[in-house]
Amino acid sequence: MTINKETNGNEVKIIPEGRIDSKTAPEFEKEVKECYESSDKVVIDLTGVNYISSAGLRVFLTAHKHMSSKGGLRLTNVCKEVRAIFDVTGFSGVLNIE
């Protein structure tokens, strides 16, 4: 997995590529945590992600909880496979998915 970040004012965009699973979730969580602790708005662009496991879902839920008191967490460019995972788990009703 590779993770790129772009900063625009008080917004950080995280751009992971690859699978977010039990092997890669700790690295992803570290990067996301750094962003939500230092930024008011976090966008995660999932263009390059085609699979998210329960370990990855936990990272999104934790980030959502931390960002709900700030500018919020947004997920963009979610492919149909990942959207299906969010739908089946009920996360699509909790997370801000664009």
A tleap script that builds the chain and sets N, CA, C and O, in Angstrom:
source leaprc.protein.ff14SB
mol = sequence {
  NMET THR ILE ASN LYS GLU THR ASN GLY ASN
  GLU VAL LYS ILE ILE PRO GLU GLY ARG ILE
  ASP SER LYS THR ALA PRO GLU PHE GLU LYS
  GLU VAL LYS GLU CYS TYR GLU SER SER ASP
  LYS VAL VAL ILE ASP LEU THR GLY VAL ASN
  TYR ILE SER SER ALA GLY LEU ARG VAL PHE
  LEU THR ALA HIE LYS HIE MET SER SER LYS
  GLY GLY LEU ARG LEU THR ASN VAL CYS LYS
  GLU VAL ARG ALA ILE PHE ASP VAL THR GLY
  PHE SER GLY VAL LEU ASN ILE CGLU
}
set mol.1.N position { 0.847 -1.176 0.000 }
set mol.1.CA position { 0.000 0.000 0.000 }
set mol.1.C position { 0.890 1.235 0.000 }
set mol.1.O position { 1.920 1.292 0.672 }
set mol.2.N position { 0.456 2.216 -0.776 }
set mol.2.CA position { 1.111 3.529 -0.735 }
set mol.2.C position { 0.076 4.548 -0.292 }
set mol.2.O position { -1.115 4.407 -0.573 }
set mol.3.N position { 0.539 5.567 0.398 }
set mol.3.CA position { -0.355 6.606 0.892 }
set mol.3.C position { 0.273 7.957 0.576 }
set mol.3.O position { 1.384 8.259 1.013 }
set mol.4.N position { -0.449 8.757 -0.184 }
set mol.4.CA position { -0.020 10.117 -0.491 }
set mol.4.C position { -0.942 11.081 0.241 }
set mol.4.O position { -2.089 10.754 0.547 }
set mol.5.N position { -0.422 12.277 0.516 }
set mol.5.CA position { -1.228 13.295 1.182 }
set mol.5.C position { -1.048 14.630 0.467 }
set mol.5.O position { 0.035 14.957 -0.018 }
set mol.6.N position { -2.131 15.384 0.416 }
set mol.6.CA position { -2.111 16.730 -0.140 }
set mol.6.C position { -2.763 17.657 0.882 }
set mol.6.O position { -3.811 17.333 1.440 }
set mol.7.N position { -2.142 18.809 1.124 }
set mol.7.CA position { -2.690 19.774 2.067 }
set mol.7.C position { -3.136 21.020 1.314 }
set mol.7.O position { -2.418 21.538 0.458 }
set mol.8.N position { -4.333 21.490 1.648 }
set mol.8.CA position { -4.876 22.714 1.064 }
set mol.8.C position { -5.491 23.513 2.212 }
set mol.8.O position { -6.646 23.288 2.574 }
set mol.9.N position { -4.731 24.439 2.780 }
set mol.9.CA position { -5.215 25.203 3.925 }
set mol.9.C position { -5.377 24.300 5.127 }
set mol.9.O position { -4.423 23.650 5.554 }
set mol.10.N position { -6.601 24.253 5.687 }
set mol.10.CA position { -6.848 23.411 6.855 }
set mol.10.C position { -7.463 22.056 6.479 }
set mol.10.O position { -7.990 21.347 7.337 }
set mol.11.N position { -7.390 21.704 5.189 }
set mol.11.CA position { -7.917 20.420 4.711 }
set mol.11.C position { -6.771 19.545 4.226 }
set mol.11.O position { -5.877 20.002 3.515 }
set mol.12.N position { -6.815 18.286 4.622 }
set mol.12.CA position { -5.825 17.310 4.167 }
set mol.12.C position { -6.547 16.233 3.379 }
set mol.12.O position { -7.572 15.709 3.815 }
set mol.13.N position { -6.005 15.910 2.219 }
set mol.13.CA position { -6.533 14.817 1.408 }
set mol.13.C position { -5.557 13.653 1.509 }
set mol.13.O position { -4.364 13.800 1.244 }
set mol.14.N position { -6.079 12.498 1.894 }
set mol.14.CA position { -5.299 11.268 1.991 }
set mol.14.C position { -5.666 10.413 0.786 }
set mol.14.O position { -6.843 10.194 0.502 }
set mol.15.N position { -4.643 9.933 0.081 }
set mol.15.CA position { -4.884 9.163 -1.139 }
set mol.15.C position { -4.168 7.806 -1.027 }
set mol.15.O position { -3.013 7.676 -1.432 }
set mol.16.N position { -4.861 6.800 -0.475 }
set mol.16.CA position { -4.246 5.474 -0.379 }
set mol.16.C position { -4.404 4.717 -1.697 }
set mol.16.O position { -5.346 4.952 -2.454 }
set mol.17.N position { -3.481 3.820 -1.954 }
set mol.17.CA position { -3.577 2.937 -3.119 }
set mol.17.C position { -3.268 1.522 -2.674 }
set mol.17.O position { -2.254 1.268 -2.024 }
set mol.18.N position { -4.157 0.600 -3.034 }
set mol.18.CA position { -4.002 -0.796 -2.652 }
set mol.18.C position { -5.140 -1.225 -1.747 }
set mol.18.O position { -6.155 -0.538 -1.626 }
set mol.19.N position { -4.955 -2.349 -1.128 }
set mol.19.CA position { -5.962 -2.898 -0.220 }
set mol.19.C position { -5.774 -2.331 1.182 }
set mol.19.O position { -4.650 -2.113 1.633 }
set mol.20.N position { -6.893 -2.095 1.862 }
set mol.20.CA position { -6.836 -1.716 3.275 }
set mol.20.C position { -7.346 -2.926 4.049 }
set mol.20.O position { -8.551 -3.130 4.195 }
set mol.21.N position { -6.414 -3.712 4.533 }
set mol.21.CA position { -6.755 -4.955 5.217 }
set mol.21.C position { -5.958 -5.060 6.510 }
set mol.21.O position { -5.333 -4.086 6.930 }
set mol.22.N position { -5.970 -6.227 7.145 }
set mol.22.CA position { -5.299 -6.371 8.433 }
set mol.22.C position { -3.794 -6.129 8.340 }
set mol.22.O position { -3.169 -5.743 9.329 }
set mol.23.N position { -3.215 -6.349 7.183 }
set mol.23.CA position { -1.779 -6.131 7.001 }
set mol.23.C position { -1.447 -4.640 6.839 }
set mol.23.O position { -0.440 -4.172 7.370 }
set mol.24.N position { -2.266 -3.913 6.130 }
set mol.24.CA position { -1.974 -2.508 5.813 }
set mol.24.C position { -2.708 -1.510 6.710 }
set mol.24.O position { -2.347 -0.334 6.736 }
set mol.25.N position { -3.723 -1.951 7.441 }
set mol.25.CA position { -4.522 -1.038 8.268 }
set mol.25.C position { -3.701 -0.287 9.316 }
set mol.25.O position { -3.967 0.895 9.532 }
set mol.26.N position { -2.720 -0.904 9.979 }
set mol.26.CA position { -1.955 -0.129 10.965 }
set mol.26.C position { -1.223 1.072 10.360 }
set mol.26.O position { -1.216 2.149 10.956 }
set mol.27.N position { -0.615 0.905 9.203 }
set mol.27.CA position { 0.062 2.018 8.533 }
set mol.27.C position { -0.952 3.085 8.113 }
set mol.27.O position { -0.717 4.280 8.289 }
set mol.28.N position { -2.078 2.641 7.557 }
set mol.28.CA position { -3.130 3.561 7.145 }
set mol.28.C position { -3.667 4.324 8.354 }
set mol.28.O position { -3.875 5.535 8.284 }
set mol.29.N position { -3.888 3.624 9.448 }
set mol.29.CA position { -4.401 4.255 10.660 }
set mol.29.C position { -3.427 5.323 11.177 }
set mol.29.O position { -3.855 6.400 11.592 }
set mol.30.N position { -2.158 5.035 11.152 }
set mol.30.CA position { -1.147 6.004 11.605 }
set mol.30.C position { -1.217 7.288 10.778 }
set mol.30.O position { -1.201 8.390 11.327 }
set mol.31.N position { -1.295 7.139 9.461 }
set mol.31.CA position { -1.364 8.309 8.569 }
set mol.31.C position { -2.657 9.093 8.773 }
set mol.31.O position { -2.638 10.323 8.820 }
set mol.32.N position { -3.763 8.393 8.893 }
set mol.32.CA position { -5.063 9.058 9.073 }
set mol.32.C position { -5.098 9.782 10.417 }
set mol.32.O position { -5.590 10.906 10.508 }
set mol.33.N position { -4.578 9.140 11.454 }
set mol.33.CA position { -4.576 9.743 12.793 }
set mol.33.C position { -3.758 11.035 12.807 }
set mol.33.O position { -4.182 12.030 13.394 }
set mol.34.N position { -2.601 11.024 12.170 }
set mol.34.CA position { -1.797 12.245 12.088 }
set mol.34.C position { -2.590 13.378 11.450 }
set mol.34.O position { -2.497 14.530 11.873 }
set mol.35.N position { -3.365 13.040 10.438 }
set mol.35.CA position { -4.143 14.060 9.729 }
set mol.35.C position { -5.301 14.574 10.562 }
set mol.35.O position { -5.511 15.785 10.625 }
set mol.36.N position { -6.061 13.695 11.206 }
set mol.36.CA position { -7.213 14.197 11.944 }
set mol.36.C position { -6.816 14.881 13.248 }
set mol.36.O position { -7.604 15.646 13.806 }
set mol.37.N position { -5.612 14.619 13.741 }
set mol.37.CA position { -5.157 15.329 14.930 }
set mol.37.C position { -4.647 16.730 14.606 }
set mol.37.O position { -4.634 17.601 15.475 }
set mol.38.N position { -4.225 16.952 13.360 }
set mol.38.CA position { -3.628 18.239 13.010 }
set mol.38.C position { -4.457 19.075 12.036 }
set mol.38.O position { -4.072 20.203 11.731 }
set mol.39.N position { -5.581 18.560 11.538 }
set mol.39.CA position { -6.366 19.266 10.519 }
set mol.39.C position { -7.829 19.374 10.928 }
set mol.39.O position { -8.335 18.572 11.713 }
set mol.40.N position { -8.492 20.383 10.378 }
set mol.40.CA position { -9.912 20.567 10.636 }
set mol.40.C position { -10.791 19.751 9.702 }
set mol.40.O position { -11.913 19.390 10.055 }
set mol.41.N position { -10.277 19.460 8.501 }
set mol.41.CA position { -11.042 18.701 7.511 }
set mol.41.C position { -10.145 17.617 6.925 }
set mol.41.O position { -8.979 17.856 6.610 }
set mol.42.N position { -10.715 16.417 6.786 }
set mol.42.CA position { -9.975 15.311 6.193 }
set mol.42.C position { -10.819 14.699 5.087 }
set mol.42.O position { -11.989 14.372 5.285 }
set mol.43.N position { -10.205 14.552 3.925 }
set mol.43.CA position { -10.831 13.885 2.785 }
set mol.43.C position { -9.986 12.664 2.472 }
set mol.43.O position { -8.762 12.755 2.379 }
set mol.44.N position { -10.638 11.525 2.310 }
set mol.44.CA position { -9.928 10.315 1.908 }
set mol.44.C position { -10.414 9.945 0.519 }
set mol.44.O position { -11.576 9.586 0.327 }
set mol.45.N position { -9.511 10.038 -0.448 }
set mol.45.CA position { -9.808 9.731 -1.844 }
set mol.45.C position { -9.501 8.246 -2.070 }
set mol.45.O position { -8.345 7.828 -2.026 }
set mol.46.N position { -10.544 7.467 -2.310 }
set mol.46.CA position { -10.403 6.012 -2.418 }
set mol.46.C position { -10.316 5.520 -3.863 }
set mol.46.O position { -10.630 4.364 -4.145 }
set mol.47.N position { -9.898 6.381 -4.764 }
set mol.47.CA position { -9.774 5.994 -6.172 }
set mol.47.C position { -8.953 4.723 -6.345 }
set mol.47.O position { -9.317 3.859 -7.142 }
set mol.48.N position { -7.857 4.599 -5.617 }
set mol.48.CA position { -6.937 3.478 -5.781 }
set mol.48.C position { -7.172 2.317 -4.843 }
set mol.48.O position { -6.310 1.448 -4.711 }
set mol.49.N position { -8.333 2.282 -4.180 }
set mol.49.CA position { -8.632 1.217 -3.212 }
set mol.49.C position { -9.795 0.375 -3.739 }
set mol.49.O position { -10.850 0.904 -4.088 }
set mol.50.N position { -9.586 -0.946 -3.791 }
set mol.50.CA position { -10.662 -1.823 -4.266 }
set mol.50.C position { -11.119 -2.841 -3.228 }
set mol.50.O position { -11.984 -3.670 -3.508 }
set mol.51.N position { -10.531 -2.779 -2.016 }
set mol.51.CA position { -10.939 -3.699 -0.946 }
set mol.51.C position { -10.651 -3.073 0.404 }
set mol.51.O position { -9.597 -2.471 0.612 }
set mol.52.N position { -11.603 -3.221 1.325 }
set mol.52.CA position { -11.431 -2.780 2.707 }
set mol.52.C position { -11.942 -3.897 3.613 }
set mol.52.O position { -13.078 -4.349 3.473 }
set mol.53.N position { -11.094 -4.338 4.543 }
set mol.53.CA position { -11.490 -5.366 5.503 }
set mol.53.C position { -12.066 -4.710 6.753 }
set mol.53.O position { -12.174 -3.486 6.828 }
set mol.54.N position { -12.434 -5.530 7.730 }
set mol.54.CA position { -12.964 -4.993 8.983 }
set mol.54.C position { -11.919 -4.142 9.707 }
set mol.54.O position { -12.271 -3.188 10.401 }
set mol.55.N position { -10.647 -4.478 9.552 }
set mol.55.CA position { -9.587 -3.658 10.162 }
set mol.55.C position { -9.577 -2.257 9.549 }
set mol.55.O position { -9.372 -1.271 10.257 }
set mol.56.N position { -9.794 -2.171 8.265 }
set mol.56.CA position { -9.874 -0.876 7.596 }
set mol.56.C position { -11.124 -0.114 7.989 }
set mol.56.O position { -11.079 1.103 8.170 }
set mol.57.N position { -12.234 -0.813 8.121 }
set mol.57.CA position { -13.481 -0.164 8.527 }
set mol.57.C position { -13.334 0.484 9.898 }
set mol.57.O position { -13.871 1.566 10.141 }
set mol.58.N position { -12.613 -0.172 10.784 }
set mol.58.CA position { -12.383 0.366 12.124 }
set mol.58.C position { -11.644 1.712 12.044 }
set mol.58.O position { -11.948 2.636 12.798 }
set mol.59.N position { -10.686 1.811 11.135 }
set mol.59.CA position { -9.943 3.065 10.953 }
set mol.59.C position { -10.891 4.180 10.519 }
set mol.59.O position { -10.817 5.298 11.030 }
set mol.60.N position { -11.778 3.875 9.580 }
set mol.60.CA position { -12.736 4.883 9.112 }
set mol.60.C position { -13.680 5.319 10.229 }
set mol.60.O position { -13.978 6.506 10.363 }
set mol.61.N position { -14.150 4.365 11.030 }
set mol.61.CA position { -15.067 4.701 12.117 }
set mol.61.C position { -14.381 5.568 13.170 }
set mol.61.O position { -14.969 6.537 13.651 }
set mol.62.N position { -13.155 5.233 13.528 }
set mol.62.CA position { -12.406 6.026 14.498 }
set mol.62.C position { -12.175 7.445 13.982 }
set mol.62.O position { -12.354 8.416 14.717 }
set mol.63.N position { -11.780 7.558 12.726 }
set mol.63.CA position { -11.554 8.876 12.125 }
set mol.63.C position { -12.851 9.679 12.089 }
set mol.63.O position { -12.851 10.877 12.374 }
set mol.64.N position { -13.941 9.030 11.743 }
set mol.64.CA position { -15.243 9.697 11.708 }
set mol.64.C position { -15.597 10.258 13.083 }
set mol.64.O position { -16.056 11.396 13.188 }
set mol.65.N position { -15.391 9.476 14.130 }
set mol.65.CA position { -15.706 9.924 15.490 }
set mol.65.C position { -14.869 11.140 15.873 }
set mol.65.O position { -15.397 12.100 16.435 }
set mol.66.N position { -13.579 11.111 15.576 }
set mol.66.CA position { -12.714 12.234 15.911 }
set mol.66.C position { -13.049 13.481 15.094 }
set mol.66.O position { -12.990 14.597 15.609 }
set mol.67.N position { -13.393 13.295 13.842 }
set mol.67.CA position { -13.632 14.439 12.954 }
set mol.67.C position { -15.045 15.006 13.081 }
set mol.67.O position { -15.304 16.100 12.578 }
set mol.68.N position { -15.955 14.306 13.730 }
set mol.68.CA position { -17.337 14.791 13.815 }
set mol.68.C position { -17.440 16.101 14.594 }
set mol.68.O position { -18.384 16.864 14.387 }
set mol.69.N position { -16.490 16.373 15.480 }
set mol.69.CA position { -16.514 17.623 16.228 }
set mol.69.C position { -15.742 18.733 15.511 }
set mol.69.O position { -15.705 19.874 15.973 }
set mol.70.N position { -15.135 18.392 14.395 }
set mol.70.CA position { -14.388 19.363 13.593 }
set mol.70.C position { -15.130 19.569 12.273 }
set mol.70.O position { -16.359 19.624 12.243 }
set mol.71.N position { -14.372 19.682 11.192 }
set mol.71.CA position { -14.950 19.917 9.873 }
set mol.71.C position { -15.487 18.684 9.191 }
set mol.71.O position { -16.097 18.775 8.126 }
set mol.72.N position { -15.270 17.541 9.787 }
set mol.72.CA position { -15.819 16.317 9.243 }
set mol.72.C position { -14.841 15.519 8.407 }
set mol.72.O position { -13.773 15.998 8.026 }
set mol.73.N position { -15.231 14.307 8.137 }
set mol.73.CA position { -14.481 13.359 7.318 }
set mol.73.C position { -15.313 13.076 6.082 }
set mol.73.O position { -16.500 12.765 6.187 }
set mol.74.N position { -14.694 13.184 4.900 }
set mol.74.CA position { -15.387 12.859 3.654 }
set mol.74.C position { -14.607 11.790 2.916 }
set mol.74.O position { -13.376 11.801 2.899 }
set mol.75.N position { -15.332 10.869 2.309 }
set mol.75.CA position { -14.733 9.848 1.458 }
set mol.75.C position { -15.166 10.130 0.030 }
set mol.75.O position { -16.349 10.345 -0.236 }
set mol.76.N position { -14.202 10.129 -0.892 }
set mol.76.CA position { -14.519 10.411 -2.284 }
set mol.76.C position { -14.029 9.296 -3.186 }
set mol.76.O position { -13.167 8.502 -2.808 }
set mol.77.N position { -14.592 9.248 -4.383 }
set mol.77.CA position { -14.189 8.311 -5.440 }
set mol.77.C position { -14.188 6.858 -4.974 }
set mol.77.O position { -13.209 6.132 -5.147 }
set mol.78.N position { -15.299 6.456 -4.386 }
set mol.78.CA position { -15.452 5.104 -3.865 }
set mol.78.C position { -15.938 4.189 -4.994 }
set mol.78.O position { -16.984 4.441 -5.593 }
set mol.79.N position { -15.181 3.132 -5.281 }
set mol.79.CA position { -15.568 2.197 -6.344 }
set mol.79.C position { -16.747 1.343 -5.885 }
set mol.79.O position { -17.077 1.314 -4.700 }
set mol.80.N position { -17.379 0.650 -6.829 }
set mol.80.CA position { -18.587 -0.109 -6.496 }
set mol.80.C position { -18.304 -1.253 -5.525 }
set mol.80.O position { -19.174 -1.592 -4.723 }
set mol.81.N position { -17.120 -1.855 -5.571 }
set mol.81.CA position { -16.786 -2.954 -4.654 }
set mol.81.C position { -16.685 -2.443 -3.214 }
set mol.81.O position { -17.199 -3.069 -2.287 }
set mol.82.N position { -16.027 -1.316 -3.039 }
set mol.82.CA position { -15.894 -0.738 -1.698 }
set mol.82.C position { -17.231 -0.179 -1.238 }
set mol.82.O position { -17.573 -0.299 -0.062 }
set mol.83.N position { -17.987 0.425 -2.134 }
set mol.83.CA position { -19.326 0.925 -1.795 }
set mol.83.C position { -20.194 -0.222 -1.284 }
set mol.83.O position { -20.948 -0.051 -0.326 }
set mol.84.N position { -20.092 -1.386 -1.916 }
set mol.84.CA position { -20.865 -2.546 -1.469 }
set mol.84.C position { -20.478 -2.950 -0.049 }
set mol.84.O position { -21.344 -3.324 0.742 }
set mol.85.N position { -19.195 -2.880 0.281 }
set mol.85.CA position { -18.737 -3.199 1.641 }
set mol.85.C position { -19.330 -2.205 2.630 }
set mol.85.O position { -19.813 -2.600 3.691 }
set mol.86.N position { -19.297 -0.915 2.292 }
set mol.86.CA position { -19.890 0.100 3.164 }
set mol.86.C position { -21.398 -0.120 3.317 }
set mol.86.O position { -21.939 0.044 4.410 }
set mol.87.N position { -22.072 -0.488 2.235 }
set mol.87.CA position { -23.520 -0.711 2.283 }
set mol.87.C position { -23.874 -1.910 3.160 }
set mol.87.O position { -24.760 -1.816 4.009 }
set mol.88.N position { -23.193 -3.026 2.963 }
set mol.88.CA position { -23.487 -4.261 3.705 }
set mol.88.C position { -23.240 -4.083 5.204 }
set mol.88.O position { -23.984 -4.620 6.025 }
set mol.89.N position { -22.207 -3.336 5.558 }
set mol.89.CA position { -21.853 -3.149 6.966 }
set mol.89.C position { -22.623 -2.010 7.632 }
set mol.89.O position { -22.548 -1.845 8.850 }
set mol.90.N position { -23.356 -1.232 6.855 }
set mol.90.CA position { -24.106 -0.108 7.399 }
set mol.90.C position { -23.282 1.172 7.514 }
set mol.90.O position { -23.791 2.191 7.982 }
set mol.91.N position { -22.032 1.134 7.097 }
set mol.91.CA position { -21.171 2.307 7.183 }
set mol.91.C position { -21.611 3.416 6.227 }
set mol.91.O position { -21.328 4.590 6.465 }
set mol.92.N position { -22.298 3.048 5.156 }
set mol.92.CA position { -22.739 4.083 4.202 }
set mol.92.C position { -23.767 5.014 4.835 }
set mol.92.O position { -23.964 6.133 4.363 }
set mol.93.N position { -24.418 4.563 5.891 }
set mol.93.CA position { -25.364 5.411 6.603 }
set mol.93.C position { -24.713 6.279 7.667 }
set mol.93.O position { -25.352 7.173 8.221 }
set mol.94.N position { -23.437 6.015 7.955 }
set mol.94.CA position { -22.720 6.737 9.001 }
set mol.94.C position { -21.690 7.698 8.411 }
set mol.94.O position { -21.578 8.842 8.851 }
set mol.95.N position { -20.949 7.235 7.425 }
set mol.95.CA position { -19.867 8.018 6.840 }
set mol.95.C position { -20.382 8.949 5.754 }
set mol.95.O position { -21.398 8.668 5.117 }
set mol.96.N position { -19.689 10.047 5.545 }
set mol.96.CA position { -20.013 11.001 4.484 }
set mol.96.C position { -19.293 10.539 3.215 }
set mol.96.O position { -18.111 10.826 3.024 }
set mol.97.N position { -20.017 9.822 2.352 }
set mol.97.CA position { -19.444 9.273 1.129 }
set mol.97.C position { -19.973 10.052 -0.048 }
set mol.97.O position { -21.184 10.160 -0.243 }
set mol.98.N position { -19.054 10.600 -0.841 }
set mol.98.CA position { -19.449 11.389 -2.009 }
set mol.98.C position { -19.134 10.631 -3.274 }
set mol.98.O position { -19.392 11.126 -4.371 }
savepdb mol mol.pdb
quit
